[in-house]
Amino acid sequence: MTTTAETTAATRKTVDVAVGVLFDAQQRFLLTSRPPGKVYADFWEFPGGKIEDGETVEQALRRELQEELGVSIGAVVPWKVDTVEYPHARVRLHFCRVHEWAGELQAQEGQQLSWQSLPVQVHPVLPGTIPVLDWLAQDRGFSGATHIQGKTTAWLDAVKWDHQGLVPVIAQEAGSGDVLMFAWMNREALAATAARGQAVYFSRSRQRLWHKGEESGHFQRVHEIRMDCDNDVVLLKVTQLGHEPGVACHTGRHSCFYQRLEAGAHWQSVEPVLVDPEHVYKK
């Protein structure tokens, strides 16, 4: 189902990020892990950062690589631009090739550094990084998997995704056993849910990831992720956060399943509105 929160989130501002694809003399490329405490902590990506107001892509990349890695870079060659929908933000990534730099590489934000070739051996790889590996493979005539999945993501292959790459998901309250809502996930949403410990769904109407509670504050803490015997339905055992008792429905009710068939003739609302949705979701 589509909520007002989804509709509003779909109009969120795009964050522009400058990203450096650094090469060494052996034509290996540098990947760095995301520091502890950040979204997608420990996932591997190409280094870079947000483009501040008034900065060009090149200026931002020079500043970010100095701050993150302690190096001064030479020529910056613009390469490709790609937009990625993450649960926390829509990010437009400006990828640039860099073959020259001065200084000793330093992990100044507590991240890990690794020079890699195809296929990439570090994992997990940030979703926004995977297209870049595909571009590198095309440039180098490389065939086969561009990165190893490892035990952290191989479990996703067991899910029987439908023809749209989706799987139905039921959210059930861990304490009461109440069924709170039904939604959909794609591969990225399920991986993000497992990584964050909070429910991240996929909105079919908006064609983007939807971090439950991203606007309302009614997040779902995930205690367990289960799959049925046919591997085509996912069950989340959650605690509904943000209000007591928890509010999972965009109508302000505890559960989305608040209508009951009465006398086989009509639907009757049998759960009260706990919060005014007008005060929770922006218009």
C-alpha positions as CSV (number, residue, x, y, z in Angstrom):
1,M,0.0,0.0,0.0
2,T,1.2,3.6,-0.6
3,T,1.4,6.0,2.2
4,T,1.5,9.8,2.3
5,A,5.0,9.3,3.7
6,E,6.1,7.5,0.6
7,T,4.6,10.2,-1.6
8,T,6.4,13.0,0.2
9,A,9.7,11.0,0.4
10,A,9.6,10.6,-3.4
11,T,10.1,14.3,-3.8
12,R,13.2,14.5,-1.5
13,K,16.2,16.4,-2.5
14,T,19.0,14.7,-4.5
15,V,22.4,14.8,-2.8
16,D,25.3,15.3,-5.2
17,V,28.5,13.3,-4.4
18,A,31.9,13.4,-6.0
19,V,33.5,10.0,-6.2
20,G,37.1,9.2,-7.1
21,V,38.1,6.0,-8.9
22,L,41.8,5.9,-8.1
23,F,44.2,3.7,-10.0
24,D,47.7,2.6,-9.1
25,A,50.6,1.6,-11.4
26,Q,49.2,-1.9,-11.8
27,Q,45.8,-0.5,-12.8
28,R,44.2,-1.7,-9.5
29,F,41.5,0.5,-8.1
30,L,41.1,1.7,-4.5
31,L,38.1,0.7,-2.4
32,T,37.4,2.0,1.1
33,S,35.0,0.7,3.7
34,R,32.4,3.0,5.2
35,P,33.4,4.0,8.7
36,P,31.6,2.7,11.9
37,G,28.6,4.8,12.8
38,K,27.6,5.7,9.3
39,V,24.8,4.3,7.2
40,Y,25.9,1.0,5.5
41,A,28.9,0.8,7.9
42,D,31.6,-1.6,6.7
43,F,30.3,-1.8,3.2
44,W,32.9,-1.2,0.5
45,E,32.8,1.8,-1.9
46,F,34.9,4.2,-3.9
47,P,36.1,7.2,-1.9
48,G,34.5,10.6,-2.1
49,G,31.9,12.8,-0.5
50,K,29.2,15.4,-0.7
51,I,29.5,18.3,-3.0
52,E,29.1,21.5,-0.9
53,D,27.3,24.6,-2.2
54,G,29.5,26.5,-4.6
55,E,31.8,23.6,-5.3
56,T,32.5,22.0,-8.6
57,V,32.8,18.2,-8.8
58,E,36.6,18.5,-9.0
59,Q,36.9,20.9,-6.1
60,A,34.7,18.6,-3.9
61,L,36.7,15.5,-4.9
62,R,40.1,17.2,-4.1
63,R,38.8,18.3,-0.7
64,E,37.2,15.0,0.2
65,L,40.2,12.9,-0.8
66,Q,42.5,15.2,1.2
67,E,40.2,14.9,4.3
68,E,39.5,11.1,3.9
69,L,42.8,9.8,2.6
70,G,45.4,12.6,3.2
71,V,46.4,12.8,-0.5
72,S,46.5,15.5,-3.1
73,I,45.3,14.4,-6.5
74,G,46.4,15.3,-9.9
75,A,44.3,15.4,-13.1
76,V,40.6,14.6,-12.5
77,V,38.9,13.0,-15.5
78,P,35.0,13.0,-15.4
79,W,33.7,9.6,-16.2
80,K,30.1,8.7,-15.5
81,V,27.1,10.0,-13.4
82,D,24.6,7.6,-11.7
83,T,21.7,8.1,-9.4
84,V,21.0,5.6,-6.6
85,E,18.0,5.4,-4.3
86,Y,19.1,4.5,-0.8
87,P,16.8,4.2,2.2
88,H,18.2,7.3,3.7
89,A,18.7,9.5,0.6
90,R,18.6,9.8,-3.2
91,V,22.3,10.2,-4.2
92,R,23.7,11.4,-7.5
93,L,27.2,10.0,-7.9
94,H,29.7,11.9,-10.1
95,F,32.4,9.3,-10.8
96,C,35.9,10.6,-11.9
97,R,39.0,8.7,-12.8
98,V,42.2,9.7,-11.0
99,H,45.6,8.2,-12.0
100,E,47.9,10.6,-10.2
101,W,48.2,11.7,-6.5
102,A,50.8,12.8,-4.0
103,G,51.1,11.7,-0.4
104,E,50.8,8.5,1.6
105,L,47.3,7.0,1.8
106,Q,45.9,7.3,5.3
107,A,42.6,6.0,6.7
108,Q,41.7,9.3,8.4
109,E,38.1,8.3,9.2
110,G,38.8,4.9,10.7
111,Q,37.9,3.2,7.4
112,Q,39.8,0.3,5.7
113,L,41.6,0.7,2.4
114,S,42.1,-2.0,-0.2
115,W,43.6,-2.0,-3.7
116,Q,41.4,-4.3,-5.9
117,S,41.2,-5.9,-9.3
118,L,38.3,-7.8,-10.9
119,P,36.7,-9.7,-9.4
120,V,36.6,-7.7,-6.2
121,Q,37.5,-9.8,-3.1
122,V,36.3,-7.6,-0.3
123,H,32.6,-7.7,0.8
124,P,29.9,-6.6,1.2
125,V,30.0,-4.1,-1.6
126,L,27.8,-1.0,-1.5
127,P,24.9,-1.1,-4.0
128,G,26.1,2.1,-5.7
129,T,29.5,0.6,-6.3
130,I,28.3,-2.4,-8.3
131,P,27.5,-0.5,-11.5
132,V,31.1,0.9,-11.5
133,L,32.5,-2.6,-11.3
134,D,30.4,-3.4,-14.3
135,W,31.7,-0.4,-16.2
136,L,35.3,-1.4,-15.4
137,A,34.5,-4.9,-16.6
138,Q,33.2,-3.6,-19.9
139,D,36.3,-1.4,-20.4
140,R,38.7,-4.2,-19.6
141,G,36.8,-7.0,-21.5
142,F,36.3,-8.9,-18.2
143,S,33.6,-11.5,-18.1
144,G,32.1,-13.2,-15.1
145,A,31.1,-12.0,-11.6
146,T,32.7,-8.6,-10.8
147,H,32.6,-9.3,-7.0
148,I,32.2,-12.1,-4.6
149,Q,29.0,-12.2,-2.6
150,G,30.4,-14.0,0.4
151,K,28.3,-15.4,3.2
152,T,26.8,-12.0,3.9
153,T,24.8,-11.8,0.7
154,A,24.6,-15.3,-0.7
155,W,21.5,-16.0,1.3
156,L,19.6,-13.6,-1.0
157,D,19.9,-16.1,-3.8
158,A,17.7,-18.5,-1.9
159,V,14.7,-16.2,-2.2
160,K,12.3,-16.9,-5.1
161,W,12.0,-13.3,-6.4
162,D,9.0,-12.8,-8.8
163,H,9.3,-11.6,-12.4
164,Q,9.7,-8.0,-11.1
165,G,12.5,-9.0,-8.7
166,L,10.1,-8.6,-5.7
167,V,9.0,-10.8,-2.8
168,P,6.0,-10.2,-0.5
169,V,6.7,-9.4,3.1
170,I,4.5,-9.6,6.2
171,A,5.5,-7.6,9.3
172,Q,4.3,-9.2,12.6
173,E,4.6,-7.7,16.0
174,A,7.1,-9.7,18.1
175,G,5.4,-9.3,21.4
176,S,1.7,-9.6,20.5
177,G,1.8,-11.6,17.3
178,D,-0.4,-9.0,15.6
179,V,0.0,-8.8,11.9
180,L,0.9,-5.1,11.3
181,M,1.2,-4.7,7.6
182,F,2.0,-6.3,4.2
183,A,4.5,-4.8,1.7
184,W,7.1,-5.7,-0.9
185,M,10.9,-5.9,-0.9
186,N,13.4,-6.2,-3.7
187,R,16.9,-7.6,-3.2
188,E,18.4,-4.3,-2.1
189,A,15.6,-3.7,0.4
190,L,16.0,-7.1,2.0
191,A,19.8,-6.7,2.2
192,A,19.3,-3.2,3.7
193,T,16.8,-4.5,6.3
194,A,19.3,-7.2,7.4
195,A,22.2,-4.7,7.5
196,R,20.3,-1.9,9.4
197,G,18.1,-4.0,11.7
198,Q,15.2,-1.8,10.6
199,A,12.5,-2.5,8.0
200,V,13.2,-1.2,4.5
201,Y,10.6,-1.9,1.8
202,F,10.2,-1.3,-1.9
203,S,7.4,1.0,-3.1
204,R,6.0,-0.3,-6.3
205,S,4.1,2.9,-7.1
206,R,7.2,5.1,-6.6
207,Q,9.8,2.5,-7.8
208,R,12.2,3.3,-4.9
209,L,13.2,2.0,-1.6
210,W,11.1,3.0,1.4
211,H,12.7,3.0,4.9
212,K,9.6,2.5,7.1
213,G,9.3,5.5,9.4
214,E,11.7,7.7,7.4
215,E,9.2,10.6,7.7
216,S,6.8,9.7,10.5
217,G,9.4,8.3,12.9
218,H,7.4,5.1,13.2
219,F,10.3,2.8,12.5
220,Q,10.2,-1.0,12.7
221,R,13.0,-2.6,14.7
222,V,13.6,-6.1,13.1
223,H,14.3,-9.0,15.5
224,E,14.0,-11.9,13.1
225,I,13.7,-12.4,9.3
226,R,12.0,-15.6,8.3
227,M,11.1,-17.2,5.0
228,D,8.3,-19.7,4.2
229,C,8.6,-23.3,3.0
230,D,8.4,-22.2,-0.7
231,N,11.0,-19.5,-0.3
232,D,8.6,-16.9,-1.8
233,V,7.3,-15.0,1.3
234,V,9.3,-13.2,3.9
235,L,8.1,-12.6,7.5
236,L,9.6,-9.9,9.7
237,K,9.3,-10.1,13.5
238,V,9.3,-6.5,14.5
239,T,8.9,-4.0,17.3
240,Q,6.9,-1.0,16.0
241,L,8.6,2.2,17.3
242,G,7.6,5.8,17.5
243,H,4.4,5.6,19.5
244,E,2.9,3.5,22.4
245,P,1.2,1.3,21.3
246,G,3.0,1.1,18.0
247,V,1.4,2.7,14.9
248,A,2.2,0.8,11.7
249,C,-0.6,2.1,9.5
250,H,-0.6,5.4,7.6
251,T,-4.1,5.9,8.9
252,G,-2.8,6.2,12.4
253,R,-3.8,2.8,13.5
254,H,-1.8,0.0,15.2
255,S,-2.3,-2.4,12.2
256,C,-3.1,-2.0,8.5
257,F,-5.6,-4.8,9.0
258,Y,-8.2,-2.9,10.9
259,Q,-11.2,-3.8,8.8
260,R,-13.3,-6.9,9.6
261,L,-16.0,-8.5,7.5
262,E,-19.3,-8.3,9.4
263,A,-22.2,-10.7,8.7
264,G,-20.6,-11.5,5.4
265,A,-22.0,-8.2,4.1
266,H,-19.8,-5.2,4.9
267,W,-16.4,-4.2,6.2
268,Q,-16.3,-2.6,9.7
269,S,-13.3,-0.7,11.1
270,V,-12.6,-2.4,14.5
271,E,-9.4,-0.6,15.6
272,P,-9.1,3.0,16.8
273,V,-7.0,5.8,15.3
274,L,-4.2,6.3,17.7
275,V,-2.5,9.3,16.1
276,D,-3.8,11.9,13.8
277,P,-2.1,11.2,10.4
278,E,-2.4,14.9,9.6
279,H,0.1,15.6,12.4
280,V,2.5,12.8,11.3
281,Y,2.7,12.9,7.5
282,K,3.6,16.1,5.6
283,K,1.5,17.2,2.7
